[in-house]
């Protein structure tokens, strides 16, 4: 603007004349005056522009503030306040590329706008560039640490994210949002026990934050504590309702319909997850209804529901749908909704993997093998070292090769195990593949490649024992079970797993008639799991009764005999008690005698005289006509030859077609001199 004013003046434009020298001598003074005037005018314009910017920013009208920000940048391009206002307006308008361009231009200035630049890169899904931009800072503020933690969460570094949020919460304990994000990071990183441990130190905050209750419920679901998780979700729903009622001015009708509020959608979906994992018929029906209800709210509500909540609801509804063709098409539509590319950076890694594998399974069920193969290739690029991807590839190979599907699936498993030896999930699936081909010995050999902890898991140990017993090899079954018993006895934290293994050992000992194994299992159960279990104590006494009766008597003394037990010899000497005609109730007070049943008069049909009942009704009146005796007798009277045989059959008797009557064999035809009938003669005469 200053340059334009200077070039537009008439100074120095006239051709030199007689007064040219004087004019040239007066040019510097005029130019300085004009420049001073321009600066004053620009300062006034900047002041007015900044006032407008402040007014619109205070009103959060960023689209109206942006033109004034552009004008202010033209007036003062190097002013950090003006540049910050423009970047702030662009970021609030979600114009991340323009804001990043402005930050790049100012990267060499004193205020380099590192935080704004990193945030724009983060919103543009360039997480590596954002993390690099933040790492260039020498000193980090709280907002820089928070942004770095969020970037690490987006990149899948959940452990590092949780650590940073815990540090932020220790620095500012009043900000519960840091604790909420730390819990979410532990749950997303498959560390629910860490989340429960962290929340155990801050249980008092659960009464005031529905986000903490929700995240703790997610950790409880992963740990299998479904009842506790449902209780936490109900509490989160109550707190959220109270906050909504307090924040919004709602009418009575809106309060009654508060269950359909978009803020409660995530809680309702998680409640449906708990019901689905319970597995009951009513629970599954209720979960399906709740998923569909949340998806219908997406259309009915003016305010949008979180897209991640809708994606989870769509995926889980697909898992509950039946496998007929009509349902498959609907399920594919829903799974496509849940697997959009726009959700890639909003869902966690675990969620994206689950949805992608469900999509592959649906494509296989609908016989779209080529699409399933392409989805597997895309999944292998996103999750190259994940064992579930190898399982999906083996499933596609098994479905693709009709006659040699098992060979293709085994090749896929072996290719993954060549670089990831001992992976539990792939080994279990490979063992299952051998079991489908009735190769128990090969399946047991594959499960033997698991780690010691993997072989000691109750369901794996049971599978190994069943395989050895089918091969009639109880020695190997007992050896594998004793190994599991030793492992869980040393691990004092898993009493539940130890109890299952010991009961399994007791059953196997009774099956193989190994009294020592039965006694050892019950003894360990009483020492490490539950010392007051009467059933285990009785089993131990029974097992020791033949081998070690003295020890059995010592354990028998621990049994508590009830006070009401009577000596059998005294019971035999007692007389047989007489049954009283009265019913005694309470403290020996006799009740009234039982009244005899009153005999009711029989009810007869209208017009029926019981004195003259007439003939009795036919007892076969309720039978079909073909089964009645009278109809069977009629059929017997018919010709037996006509009653059987193919259609058009005739009787085959010898004289069936002979005419019965007197015989004509004695008549001599040569002596018959009878005349012809007269009628014939008259006719012949007439013709002559």
C-alpha positions as CSV (number, residue, x, y, z in Angstrom):
1,X,0.0,0.0,0.0
2,X,2.8,2.4,0.9
3,X,4.6,1.6,-2.4
4,X,1.4,2.1,-4.4
5,X,0.9,5.6,-2.9
6,X,4.4,6.5,-3.5
7,X,4.4,5.5,-7.1
8,X,1.0,7.1,-7.7
9,X,2.1,10.7,-6.7
10,X,3.1,13.2,-9.3
11,X,6.5,13.8,-7.8
12,X,9.3,13.0,-10.3
13,X,6.8,12.4,-13.2
14,X,6.9,15.8,-14.9
15,X,9.5,16.4,-17.6
16,X,12.4,18.5,-16.4
17,X,11.9,22.3,-17.1
18,X,13.1,25.5,-15.8
19,X,12.0,24.7,-12.3
20,X,13.1,21.0,-12.4
21,X,16.0,21.6,-10.1
22,X,13.9,23.3,-7.5
23,X,11.4,20.5,-7.7
24,X,14.0,17.9,-7.4
25,X,15.3,19.6,-4.3
26,X,11.8,19.6,-2.6
27,X,11.1,15.8,-3.4
28,X,12.8,14.3,-0.2
29,X,10.8,16.4,2.2
30,X,7.5,15.7,0.4
31,X,8.2,12.0,0.3
32,X,8.9,11.9,4.0
33,X,5.7,13.7,4.7
34,X,3.7,11.4,2.6
35,X,5.4,8.3,4.1
36,X,4.6,9.6,7.6
37,X,1.0,10.2,6.6
38,X,0.8,6.8,5.2
39,X,2.2,5.2,8.3
40,X,-0.3,7.1,10.4
41,X,-3.1,6.1,8.1
42,X,-2.0,2.5,8.2
43,X,-1.8,2.5,11.9
44,X,-5.4,3.8,12.1
45,X,-6.5,1.1,9.7
46,X,-4.7,-1.6,11.6
47,X,-6.3,-0.4,14.9
48,X,-9.7,-0.6,13.3
49,X,-9.0,-4.0,11.7
50,X,-7.7,-5.4,15.0
51,X,-10.8,-4.2,16.8
52,X,-13.0,-6.0,14.2
53,X,-10.9,-9.1,14.6
54,X,-11.3,-9.1,18.4
55,X,-15.0,-8.6,18.1
56,X,-15.5,-11.5,15.7
57,X,-13.2,-13.8,17.6
58,X,-14.9,-13.2,20.9
59,X,-18.2,-14.1,19.2
60,X,-16.6,-17.2,17.7
61,X,-17.5,-15.9,14.2
62,X,-14.2,-17.1,12.6
63,X,-15.4,-16.9,9.0
64,X,-16.1,-13.2,9.4
65,X,-12.9,-12.6,11.3
66,X,-10.7,-14.2,8.6
67,X,-11.0,-11.3,6.0
68,X,-9.9,-8.8,8.6
69,X,-7.1,-11.1,9.6
70,X,-5.9,-11.2,5.9
71,X,-6.1,-7.4,5.8
72,X,-4.1,-7.1,9.0
73,X,-1.4,-9.4,7.6
74,X,-1.1,-7.1,4.6
75,X,-0.7,-4.1,6.8
76,X,1.7,-5.8,9.2
77,X,3.1,-9.0,7.7
78,X,5.8,-9.5,10.3
79,X,3.7,-8.8,13.4
80,X,3.4,-12.1,15.4
81,X,0.1,-11.1,17.0
82,X,-1.5,-10.5,13.6
83,X,-0.1,-13.8,12.2
84,X,-1.3,-15.7,15.2
85,X,-4.8,-14.3,14.8
86,X,-4.9,-15.5,11.2
87,X,-3.6,-18.9,12.0
88,X,-6.1,-19.2,14.9
89,X,-9.0,-18.4,12.6
90,X,-7.9,-20.8,9.9
91,X,-7.5,-23.6,12.5
92,X,-11.0,-23.0,13.9
93,X,-12.3,-23.2,10.4
94,X,-10.6,-26.6,10.0
95,X,-8.5,-25.2,7.1
96,X,-5.4,-27.1,8.2
97,X,-3.5,-26.9,4.9
98,X,-3.8,-23.1,4.8
99,X,-2.8,-22.8,8.5
100,X,0.2,-25.1,7.9
101,X,1.3,-23.0,5.0
102,X,1.2,-19.8,7.1
103,X,3.2,-21.6,9.8
104,X,5.8,-22.7,7.3
105,X,6.3,-19.1,6.1
106,X,6.9,-18.0,9.7
107,X,9.2,-20.9,10.6
108,X,12.3,-18.7,10.6
109,X,10.9,-15.9,12.7
110,X,11.4,-15.6,16.5
111,X,7.9,-17.0,17.2
112,X,8.2,-20.1,15.0
113,X,4.6,-21.4,15.7
114,X,5.9,-24.9,16.4
115,X,2.9,-26.0,18.3
116,X,0.5,-24.8,15.7
117,X,2.5,-26.4,12.9
118,X,2.6,-29.7,14.7
119,X,-1.1,-29.6,15.4
120,X,-1.9,-28.9,11.7
121,X,0.3,-31.9,10.7
122,X,-1.5,-34.0,13.3
123,X,-4.9,-33.1,11.9
124,X,-3.7,-33.8,8.4
125,X,-2.8,-37.3,9.6
126,X,0.9,-36.7,9.2
127,X,1.7,-38.1,12.7
128,X,5.4,-38.7,12.0
129,X,6.0,-35.1,10.8
130,X,4.0,-33.8,13.8
131,X,6.1,-35.8,16.3
132,X,9.3,-34.6,14.6
133,X,8.2,-30.9,14.8
134,X,7.5,-31.3,18.5
135,X,10.8,-33.0,19.2
136,X,12.7,-30.0,17.8
137,X,11.6,-27.9,20.8
138,X,14.1,-27.4,23.6
139,X,11.6,-26.9,26.4
140,X,8.1,-28.3,26.3
141,X,5.0,-26.9,27.9
142,X,2.0,-28.8,29.1
143,X,0.1,-28.4,25.8
144,X,3.1,-29.7,23.9
145,X,3.3,-32.8,26.1
146,X,-0.5,-33.3,25.7
147,X,-0.3,-33.0,21.9
148,X,2.7,-35.4,21.8
149,X,0.7,-38.0,23.9
150,X,-2.2,-37.7,21.5
151,X,0.1,-38.2,18.5
152,X,1.5,-41.3,20.1
153,X,-2.0,-42.6,20.7
154,X,-2.8,-42.1,17.0
155,X,0.4,-43.9,16.0
156,X,-0.5,-46.9,18.2
157,X,2.1,-46.3,20.9
158,X,-0.4,-46.7,23.7
159,X,2.2,-47.5,26.3
160,X,4.1,-44.3,25.7
161,X,0.9,-42.3,25.5
162,X,-0.3,-43.7,28.9
163,X,3.1,-42.8,30.5
164,X,2.9,-39.2,29.3
165,X,-0.7,-38.8,30.5
166,X,0.2,-40.2,33.9
167,X,3.0,-37.7,34.2
168,X,0.7,-34.8,33.2
169,X,-1.8,-35.9,35.8
170,X,0.8,-36.1,38.5
171,X,1.8,-32.5,37.6
172,X,-1.9,-31.3,37.6
173,X,-4.1,-33.6,39.7
174,X,-7.1,-31.4,39.3
175,X,-7.4,-32.1,35.6
176,X,-9.2,-35.5,35.5
177,X,-9.1,-35.5,31.7
178,X,-5.4,-36.7,31.9
179,X,-6.5,-39.7,34.0
180,X,-9.3,-40.5,31.6
181,X,-6.9,-40.5,28.7
182,X,-4.4,-42.6,30.6
183,X,-7.1,-45.3,31.3
184,X,-8.1,-45.2,27.6
185,X,-4.5,-45.8,26.5
186,X,-4.1,-48.8,28.8
187,X,-7.3,-50.4,27.6
188,X,-6.5,-49.7,23.9
189,X,-3.0,-51.3,24.5
190,X,-4.5,-54.5,25.8
191,X,-3.4,-53.8,29.4
192,X,-6.7,-53.8,31.3
193,X,-5.0,-54.7,34.6
194,X,-2.8,-51.6,34.4
195,X,-5.9,-49.6,34.0
196,X,-7.6,-51.2,37.0
197,X,-4.4,-50.7,39.0
198,X,-4.3,-47.0,38.1
199,X,-7.9,-46.5,38.9
200,X,-7.6,-48.3,42.3
201,X,-5.7,-45.3,43.6
202,X,-8.4,-42.8,42.6
203,X,-11.7,-44.6,43.3
204,X,-13.2,-41.4,44.8
205,X,-13.2,-39.8,41.3
206,X,-15.6,-42.4,39.9
207,X,-18.5,-40.7,41.6
208,X,-18.1,-37.5,39.7
209,X,-16.8,-38.5,36.2
210,X,-18.8,-40.7,33.8
211,X,-15.7,-40.9,31.5
212,X,-13.7,-42.6,34.2
213,X,-16.6,-45.1,34.9
214,X,-16.9,-45.8,31.2
215,X,-13.2,-46.5,30.7
216,X,-13.0,-48.6,33.8
217,X,-16.0,-50.6,32.5
218,X,-14.1,-51.3,29.3
219,X,-11.1,-52.6,31.3
220,X,-13.5,-54.9,33.3
221,X,-15.0,-56.2,30.1
222,X,-11.6,-57.2,28.8
223,X,-10.9,-59.0,32.1
224,X,-14.2,-60.9,31.8
225,X,-15.9,-59.3,34.8
226,X,-19.1,-58.6,33.0
227,X,-21.4,-57.9,36.1
228,X,-19.0,-55.3,37.5
229,X,-18.7,-53.7,34.1
230,X,-22.5,-53.5,33.7
231,X,-22.7,-51.8,37.1
232,X,-20.1,-49.3,36.2
233,X,-21.8,-48.5,32.9
234,X,-25.1,-48.0,34.7
235,X,-23.4,-45.6,37.1
236,X,-21.8,-43.7,34.1
237,X,-25.2,-43.4,32.5
238,X,-26.7,-41.9,35.6
239,X,-23.9,-39.4,36.0
240,X,-24.0,-38.4,32.3
241,X,-27.8,-37.9,32.6
242,X,-27.3,-35.6,35.5
243,X,-24.7,-33.5,33.7
244,X,-26.9,-33.2,30.6
245,X,-29.9,-32.1,32.6
246,X,-27.7,-29.5,34.5
247,X,-26.1,-28.2,31.3
248,X,-29.2,-28.0,29.0
249,X,-32.6,-26.5,29.6
250,X,-34.7,-29.6,28.9
251,X,-38.5,-29.9,29.1
252,X,-40.2,-32.9,30.9
253,X,-40.7,-34.7,27.6
254,X,-37.0,-34.3,26.7
255,X,-36.0,-35.6,30.1
256,X,-38.2,-38.6,29.6
257,X,-36.5,-39.3,26.2
258,X,-33.0,-38.7,27.5
259,X,-32.0,-42.3,26.9
260,X,-31.8,-41.4,23.2
261,X,-29.3,-38.6,23.7
262,X,-26.3,-38.7,21.5
263,X,-23.9,-38.4,24.5
264,X,-25.3,-41.7,25.9
265,X,-24.8,-43.5,22.6
266,X,-21.4,-44.8,23.5
267,X,-22.5,-46.0,26.9
268,X,-25.5,-47.8,25.4
269,X,-23.3,-49.5,22.8
270,X,-20.9,-50.7,25.5
271,X,-23.9,-52.0,27.6
272,X,-24.9,-54.0,24.5
273,X,-21.3,-55.4,24.3
274,X,-21.7,-56.7,27.8
275,X,-25.0,-58.3,27.0
276,X,-23.5,-59.9,23.8
277,X,-20.6,-61.4,25.7
278,X,-23.0,-62.9,28.3
279,X,-24.4,-65.0,25.5
280,X,-27.9,-65.7,26.7
281,X,-30.8,-65.7,24.3
282,X,-32.5,-62.7,26.0
283,X,-29.1,-60.8,26.3
284,X,-28.4,-61.4,22.6
285,X,-31.8,-60.1,21.6
286,X,-31.5,-57.1,23.8
287,X,-28.0,-56.3,22.4
288,X,-29.2,-56.5,18.8
289,X,-32.1,-54.2,19.6
290,X,-29.8,-51.7,21.3
291,X,-27.3,-51.7,18.3
292,X,-30.2,-51.1,15.9
293,X,-31.6,-48.4,18.1
294,X,-28.3,-46.4,18.1
295,X,-28.0,-46.7,14.3
296,X,-31.5,-45.4,13.9
297,X,-30.7,-42.4,16.1
298,X,-28.1,-41.4,13.5
299,X,-31.0,-40.5,11.1
300,X,-33.5,-39.2,13.6
301,X,-31.3,-36.8,15.7
302,X,-30.3,-33.4,14.5
303,X,-27.0,-33.6,16.2
304,X,-24.7,-36.3,14.9
305,X,-23.5,-39.2,16.9
306,X,-19.8,-40.0,17.1
307,X,-18.8,-42.0,13.9
308,X,-16.6,-44.4,15.9
309,X,-19.7,-45.3,18.0
310,X,-21.7,-46.0,14.9
311,X,-18.9,-48.1,13.4
312,X,-18.7,-50.3,16.5
313,X,-22.5,-50.7,16.6
314,X,-22.6,-51.6,12.9
315,X,-19.8,-54.2,13.3
316,X,-21.3,-55.8,16.4
317,X,-24.7,-55.9,14.8
318,X,-23.2,-57.8,11.9
319,X,-21.8,-60.5,14.3
320,X,-25.3,-61.1,15.6
321,X,-27.0,-61.4,12.2
322,X,-27.9,-64.8,10.7
323,X,-26.0,-66.2,7.7
324,X,-28.9,-66.3,5.1
325,X,-28.5,-64.4,1.8
326,X,-30.8,-61.5,2.7
327,X,-29.0,-60.9,6.0
328,X,-25.6,-61.2,4.3
329,X,-26.3,-58.3,2.0
330,X,-27.5,-56.1,4.9
331,X,-24.5,-57.2,6.9
332,X,-22.1,-56.2,4.0
333,X,-23.7,-52.8,3.9
334,X,-23.2,-52.3,7.6
335,X,-19.6,-53.5,7.6
336,X,-18.8,-51.2,4.7
337,X,-20.2,-48.3,6.8
338,X,-17.9,-49.4,9.6
339,X,-14.8,-49.8,7.4
340,X,-14.8,-46.4,5.6
341,X,-11.4,-44.9,5.0
342,X,-12.4,-41.7,6.9
343,X,-12.6,-43.8,10.1
344,X,-9.0,-45.2,9.7
345,X,-7.5,-42.5,11.9
346,X,-10.3,-42.4,14.5
347,X,-10.6,-46.1,15.4
348,X,-7.9,-47.9,17.4
349,X,-5.7,-50.6,15.8
350,X,-7.7,-53.3,17.5
351,X,-11.0,-52.0,16.3
352,X,-9.8,-51.6,12.7
353,X,-8.4,-55.1,12.7
354,X,-11.6,-56.7,14.0
355,X,-13.8,-54.8,11.5
356,X,-11.5,-55.8,8.6
357,X,-11.5,-59.5,9.5
358,X,-15.3,-59.5,9.9
359,X,-15.5,-58.0,6.4
360,X,-13.3,-60.8,5.0
361,X,-15.5,-63.4,6.7
362,X,-18.6,-61.9,5.3
363,X,-17.2,-61.8,1.8
364,X,-16.2,-65.5,2.1
365,X,-19.7,-66.4,3.2
366,X,-21.2,-64.6,0.2
367,X,-18.7,-66.5,-2.1
368,X,-16.9,-63.2,-3.1
369,X,-13.4,-64.8,-2.8
370,X,-11.6,-62.3,-5.1
371,X,-12.7,-59.3,-3.0
372,X,-11.8,-61.2,0.2
373,X,-8.3,-61.9,-1.2
374,X,-7.8,-58.1,-2.0
375,X,-8.9,-57.3,1.6
376,X,-6.4,-59.7,2.9
377,X,-3.6,-58.1,0.9
378,X,-4.6,-54.7,2.2
379,X,-4.8,-56.0,5.7
380,X,-1.3,-57.6,5.4
381,X,0.1,-54.2,4.4
382,X,-1.5,-52.4,7.4
383,X,-0.7,-55.1,10.0
384,X,2.2,-57.1,8.6
385,X,3.2,-59.0,11.8
386,X,-0.3,-59.7,13.2
387,X,-1.2,-63.4,13.6
388,X,-4.8,-62.7,12.9
389,X,-3.9,-61.6,9.4
390,X,-2.2,-65.0,8.9
391,X,-5.4,-66.7,10.1
392,X,-7.5,-64.7,7.7
393,X,-5.1,-65.6,4.8
394,X,-5.3,-69.3,5.7
395,X,-9.1,-69.0,5.8
396,X,-9.2,-67.5,2.3
397,X,-6.8,-70.2,1.0
398,X,-9.0,-72.9,2.5
399,X,-12.1,-71.5,0.9
400,X,-10.4,-70.9,-2.4
401,X,-9.0,-74.3,-3.1
402,X,-12.0,-76.7,-2.9
403,X,-10.1,-80.0,-3.0
404,X,-6.8,-78.9,-1.6
405,X,-8.0,-76.2,0.9
406,X,-6.3,-77.8,3.9
407,X,-2.9,-77.8,2.1
408,X,-3.2,-74.1,1.2
409,X,-4.2,-73.2,4.7
410,X,-1.3,-75.2,6.2
411,X,1.1,-73.4,3.8
412,X,-0.1,-70.0,5.0
413,X,0.3,-71.0,8.7
414,X,3.8,-72.4,8.1
415,X,4.9,-69.3,6.2
416,X,4.0,-67.2,9.2
417,X,5.5,-69.5,11.7
418,X,8.8,-69.5,9.8
419,X,9.3,-65.9,10.9
420,X,7.2,-65.9,14.1
421,X,8.0,-69.1,15.9
422,X,5.9,-70.1,18.8
423,X,3.0,-67.8,18.1
424,X,0.1,-69.1,20.2
425,X,-2.8,-68.0,18.0
426,X,-1.5,-69.4,14.8
427,X,-0.4,-72.7,16.4
428,X,-3.8,-73.3,17.9
429,X,-5.4,-72.7,14.6
430,X,-3.0,-75.0,12.8
431,X,-3.8,-77.7,15.5
432,X,-7.5,-77.2,14.8
433,X,-6.8,-77.7,11.1
434,X,-5.1,-81.1,11.9
435,X,-8.0,-82.1,14.1
436,X,-10.5,-81.4,11.2
437,X,-8.5,-84.0,9.2
438,X,-8.5,-86.4,12.2
439,X,-4.8,-86.2,12.7
440,X,-4.7,-86.1,16.5
441,X,-1.0,-87.0,16.8
442,X,0.0,-84.1,14.5
443,X,-2.3,-81.7,16.4
444,X,-0.8,-82.6,19.7
445,X,2.7,-82.2,18.3
446,X,1.8,-78.7,17.1
447,X,0.4,-77.7,20.5
448,X,3.6,-79.0,22.1
449,X,5.4,-76.1,20.4
450,X,3.6,-73.6,22.6
451,X,5.3,-71.9,25.5
452,X,5.1,-73.4,28.9
453,X,2.4,-70.9,29.9
454,X,0.5,-71.5,26.7
455,X,0.5,-75.3,27.3
456,X,-0.7,-74.7,30.9
457,X,-3.8,-72.7,30.0
458,X,-6.9,-74.7,31.0
459,X,-8.5,-74.9,27.6
460,X,-5.2,-75.8,25.9
461,X,-4.3,-78.4,28.5
462,X,-7.8,-80.0,28.2
463,X,-7.3,-80.2,24.4
464,X,-3.9,-81.9,24.7
465,X,-5.3,-84.4,27.3
466,X,-8.2,-85.3,25.0
467,X,-5.9,-85.9,22.1
468,X,-3.7,-88.2,24.1
469,X,-6.6,-90.1,25.5
470,X,-8.1,-90.6,22.0
471,X,-4.7,-92.1,21.0
472,X,-4.9,-94.3,24.1
473,X,-1.8,-92.8,25.6
474,X,-2.8,-91.8,29.2
475,X,0.9,-91.5,30.3
476,X,1.4,-88.5,28.1
477,X,-1.9,-87.0,29.2
478,X,-0.9,-87.3,32.9
479,X,2.6,-85.9,32.2
480,X,1.2,-82.8,30.4
481,X,-1.3,-82.3,33.2
482,X,1.4,-82.5,35.9
483,X,3.4,-79.9,34.0
484,X,0.4,-77.5,34.1
485,X,-0.1,-78.2,37.8
486,X,3.6,-77.3,38.6
487,X,3.4,-74.1,36.5
488,X,0.2,-72.8,38.2
489,X,1.4,-73.8,41.7
490,X,4.4,-71.6,41.3
491,X,2.3,-68.7,39.9
492,X,0.3,-67.6,43.0
493,X,-1.7,-64.9,41.2
494,X,-3.9,-67.2,39.1
495,X,-5.9,-69.2,41.6
496,X,-8.8,-69.6,39.1
497,X,-6.6,-71.3,36.5
498,X,-5.0,-73.5,39.1
499,X,-8.4,-74.6,40.4
500,X,-9.5,-75.6,36.9
501,X,-6.3,-77.6,36.3
502,X,-6.6,-79.4,39.6
503,X,-10.2,-80.4,39.1
504,X,-9.2,-81.6,35.6
505,X,-6.4,-83.7,37.2
506,X,-8.8,-85.2,39.7
507,X,-11.2,-86.3,36.9
508,X,-8.3,-87.7,34.9
509,X,-7.0,-89.6,37.9
510,X,-10.4,-91.2,38.5
511,X,-10.6,-92.1,34.9
512,X,-7.2,-93.7,34.8
513,X,-7.6,-95.2,38.3
514,X,-4.5,-93.2,39.5
515,X,-5.2,-92.7,43.2
516,X,-1.9,-90.8,43.8
517,X,-2.9,-88.2,41.1
518,X,-6.3,-87.8,42.6
519,X,-4.9,-87.3,46.1
520,X,-2.2,-84.9,45.0
521,X,-4.7,-82.7,43.0
522,X,-7.2,-82.5,45.9
523,X,-4.4,-81.8,48.4
524,X,-3.1,-78.9,46.3
525,X,-6.6,-77.6,45.8
526,X,-7.1,-77.4,49.6
527,X,-3.7,-75.8,50.1
528,X,-3.7,-73.2,47.3
529,X,-7.3,-72.6,46.2
530,X,-10.0,-73.2,48.9
531,X,-9.2,-75.0,52.2
532,X,-12.9,-75.1,53.2
533,X,-14.1,-77.0,50.1
534,X,-16.0,-80.1,51.5
535,X,-16.1,-81.9,48.2
536,X,-12.3,-81.7,47.7
537,X,-11.8,-82.8,51.3
538,X,-14.1,-85.8,50.8
539,X,-12.3,-86.7,47.6
540,X,-8.9,-86.5,49.3
541,X,-10.1,-88.8,52.1
542,X,-11.5,-91.3,49.6
543,X,-8.3,-91.3,47.6
544,X,-6.1,-91.9,50.7
545,X,-8.4,-94.5,52.3
546,X,-6.6,-97.4,50.7
547,X,-3.1,-96.1,50.3
548,X,-2.6,-94.1,53.5
549,X,-5.5,-94.7,56.0
550,X,-3.8,-92.8,58.9
551,X,-3.5,-89.6,56.8
552,X,-7.1,-90.2,55.7
553,X,-8.2,-90.3,59.3
554,X,-6.4,-87.0,60.0
555,X,-8.2,-85.3,57.2
556,X,-11.5,-86.9,58.2
557,X,-11.3,-85.2,61.6
558,X,-11.6,-81.9,59.7
559,X,-15.1,-82.8,58.5
560,X,-17.8,-81.2,60.6
561,X,-20.5,-83.7,61.5
562,X,-24.0,-82.1,61.7
563,X,-25.6,-82.1,65.2
564,X,-28.8,-83.7,63.9
565,X,-27.0,-87.0,62.8
566,X,-28.3,-90.0,64.8
567,X,-26.4,-93.2,65.6
568,X,-27.6,-95.8,63.1
569,X,-27.8,-98.5,65.9
570,X,-30.1,-96.3,68.0
571,X,-32.1,-95.5,64.9
572,X,-32.7,-99.3,64.2
573,X,-34.0,-99.8,67.8
574,X,-36.5,-97.0,67.6
575,X,-40.1,-98.1,66.8
576,X,-41.8,-97.2,63.6
577,X,-43.5,-93.8,64.0
578,X,-47.2,-93.6,63.4
579,X,-48.5,-91.2,60.9
580,X,-50.9,-88.7,62.5
581,X,-54.2,-87.8,60.9
582,X,-53.4,-84.1,61.6
583,X,-50.9,-81.9,60.0
584,X,-48.7,-80.2,62.5
585,X,-47.7,-76.6,61.7
586,X,-45.1,-74.4,63.5
587,X,-44.4,-75.2,67.2
588,X,-46.4,-78.4,67.5
589,X,-49.9,-76.8,67.1
590,X,-52.2,-79.2,65.3
591,X,-54.1,-78.0,62.3
592,X,-57.6,-78.9,61.4
593,X,-58.2,-82.4,60.0
594,X,-58.2,-82.8,56.3
595,X,-61.6,-82.5,54.9
596,X,-62.8,-85.2,52.5
597,X,-63.2,-84.2,48.9
598,X,-66.7,-83.4,48.0
599,X,-68.3,-85.6,45.4
600,X,-69.8,-83.6,42.6
601,X,-72.8,-84.7,40.6
602,X,-71.9,-85.7,37.0
603,X,-73.1,-83.3,34.3
604,X,-75.0,-84.8,31.4
605,X,-75.7,-83.5,28.0
606,X,-79.0,-81.7,27.3
607,X,-81.9,-84.1,26.9
608,X,-80.0,-87.1,28.2
609,X,-81.8,-89.5,30.6
610,X,-79.3,-91.4,32.8
611,X,-82.1,-94.0,33.6
612,X,-82.5,-94.8,29.9
613,X,-79.1,-94.1,28.4
614,X,-79.8,-96.1,25.2
615,X,-77.1,-97.9,23.2
616,X,-73.5,-97.0,24.1
617,X,-71.7,-94.8,21.6
618,X,-69.3,-96.3,19.1
619,X,-65.9,-96.5,20.8
620,X,-64.2,-96.1,17.4
621,X,-66.0,-92.9,16.6
622,X,-62.8,-90.8,17.0
623,X,-60.7,-93.0,14.7
624,X,-60.3,-92.3,11.0
625,X,-62.6,-94.3,8.8
626,X,-59.9,-96.4,7.3
627,X,-58.8,-97.7,10.8
628,X,-62.3,-98.7,11.9
629,X,-63.2,-102.4,12.2
630,X,-66.3,-102.1,10.0
631,X,-64.3,-100.6,7.1
632,X,-61.7,-103.3,7.4
633,X,-64.3,-106.0,7.1
634,X,-65.7,-104.5,4.0
635,X,-62.3,-104.5,2.3
636,X,-61.9,-108.2,3.1
637,X,-65.1,-109.1,1.3
638,X,-63.9,-107.8,-2.0
639,X,-62.1,-110.0,-4.5
640,X,-58.5,-110.5,-3.3
641,X,-57.2,-110.5,-6.8
642,X,-58.8,-107.2,-7.7
643,X,-57.7,-105.6,-4.4
644,X,-54.1,-106.0,-5.4
645,X,-51.9,-105.7,-8.4
646,X,-51.2,-102.9,-10.9
647,X,-53.8,-100.7,-12.5
648,X,-56.1,-102.7,-15.0
649,X,-55.4,-106.1,-13.5
650,X,-57.9,-108.8,-14.3
651,X,-58.8,-112.0,-12.3
652,X,-56.6,-114.9,-13.3
653,X,-59.0,-117.8,-12.6
654,X,-59.1,-120.7,-15.1
655,X,-62.8,-120.5,-15.9
656,X,-63.1,-116.7,-15.8
657,X,-64.0,-116.2,-19.5
658,X,-66.0,-119.6,-20.1
659,X,-69.8,-119.4,-20.3
660,X,-71.4,-121.7,-17.8
661,X,-74.4,-123.9,-19.1
662,X,-75.4,-127.4,-20.5
663,X,-72.8,-129.2,-22.6
664,X,-73.4,-129.6,-26.4
665,X,-70.7,-132.2,-27.0
666,X,-73.3,-135.1,-27.7
667,X,-75.0,-133.4,-30.6
668,X,-74.2,-134.7,-34.1
669,X,-74.1,-131.8,-36.5
670,X,-74.2,-133.9,-39.7
671,X,-77.8,-135.3,-38.9
672,X,-79.2,-131.9,-38.4
673,X,-81.8,-131.4,-41.3
674,X,-83.4,-128.4,-40.0
675,X,-84.7,-125.9,-42.7
676,X,-83.6,-122.4,-43.0
677,X,-85.7,-119.7,-41.7
678,X,-88.6,-118.6,-44.0
679,X,-87.6,-115.1,-43.8
680,X,-84.4,-115.6,-45.6
681,X,-86.1,-117.5,-48.5
682,X,-88.6,-114.8,-49.2
683,X,-85.9,-112.2,-49.5
684,X,-84.0,-114.3,-52.1
685,X,-87.1,-114.8,-54.2
686,X,-87.8,-111.2,-54.3
687,X,-84.3,-110.6,-55.7
688,X,-84.9,-112.9,-58.7
